């Protein structure tokens, strides 16, 4: 396909935002990822949640709020829909009452997207949804990761030995050989912890953990320059997964999430973080933990939709550059 035949969003100057089908960015809904460069996909599953459930409703509300996105990024002037062929491929078929089957269904659905040659850009769902996506994306070898979050999500077990919760995905990903810890950086980590050694395992594997206080002291540009260097690896072009947990944003601006932690990034800072991903070889990305039942006036879902657009612009630029 050429740029002239790429899917285009509905123009809000022609059809009002409250009308028509609710899809990510008001793009066409398609049945599979064939012919796409980037596949926007929902994962309405929160079977790994340990406290406040509700992220299963995230994709639907992020779709709704994404109707506020327009065609062109106001800073970079990126027009993603002219750079890459993008569409909404719908939601992964999930199982809300069987955790292991739910994980398998997500992996299967994502593998179809990857096999079609598209980059999956997904909306969760709790953070455990990232694990089966990585299983699909990293089938050809481990990926690096730039991870925005209040929590490291590298704990081992919960509730009598349960190994699969939204607090454990990246420990499992490293154990399964999906994630290269030496090319992984976690940004914005903060909040009270279970024990003084809670992050020792992550650091021992080689993960670079950057606490919120360090981000504040050093500034976004400096932190992200380090992150790009870590994820890119020695050659600077390593395959990288980007995972954005909405709770990295302060709950004063994103209250609708499962595990809020005060002292986080502002929405403006979050946008700046994502813009600094330019040049990273992103093979998959997600926005997770938007929980509409705890939201106020849709503000968290709007933050999620905006970050999704920021990611879309960066990924589309990468697609165009490689083309």
Secondary structure as GFF3:
##gff-version 3
##sequence-region A 1 323
A	DSSP	three_ten_helix	3	5	.	.	.	ID=ss1
A	DSSP	three_ten_helix	24	26	.	.	.	ID=ss2
A	DSSP	beta_strand	38	43	.	.	.	ID=ss3
A	DSSP	three_ten_helix	55	57	.	.	.	ID=ss4
A	DSSP	alpha_helix	58	65	.	.	.	ID=ss5
A	DSSP	three_ten_helix	66	68	.	.	.	ID=ss6
A	DSSP	alpha_helix	80	83	.	.	.	ID=ss7
A	DSSP	beta_strand	86	91	.	.	.	ID=ss8
A	DSSP	alpha_helix	99	115	.	.	.	ID=ss9
A	DSSP	beta_strand	119	124	.	.	.	ID=ss10
A	DSSP	alpha_helix	129	137	.	.	.	ID=ss11
A	DSSP	three_ten_helix	138	140	.	.	.	ID=ss12
A	DSSP	beta_strand	143	148	.	.	.	ID=ss13
A	DSSP	alpha_helix	169	175	.	.	.	ID=ss14
A	DSSP	beta_strand	179	189	.	.	.	ID=ss15
A	DSSP	alpha_helix	200	205	.	.	.	ID=ss16
A	DSSP	beta_strand	208	211	.	.	.	ID=ss17
A	DSSP	alpha_helix	212	218	.	.	.	ID=ss18
A	DSSP	alpha_helix	220	232	.	.	.	ID=ss19
A	DSSP	beta_strand	240	245	.	.	.	ID=ss20
A	DSSP	three_ten_helix	246	248	.	.	.	ID=ss21
A	DSSP	alpha_helix	267	275	.	.	.	ID=ss22
A	DSSP	beta_strand	282	288	.	.	.	ID=ss23
A	DSSP	three_ten_helix	292	294	.	.	.	ID=ss24
A	DSSP	alpha_helix	299	322	.	.	.	ID=ss25
###
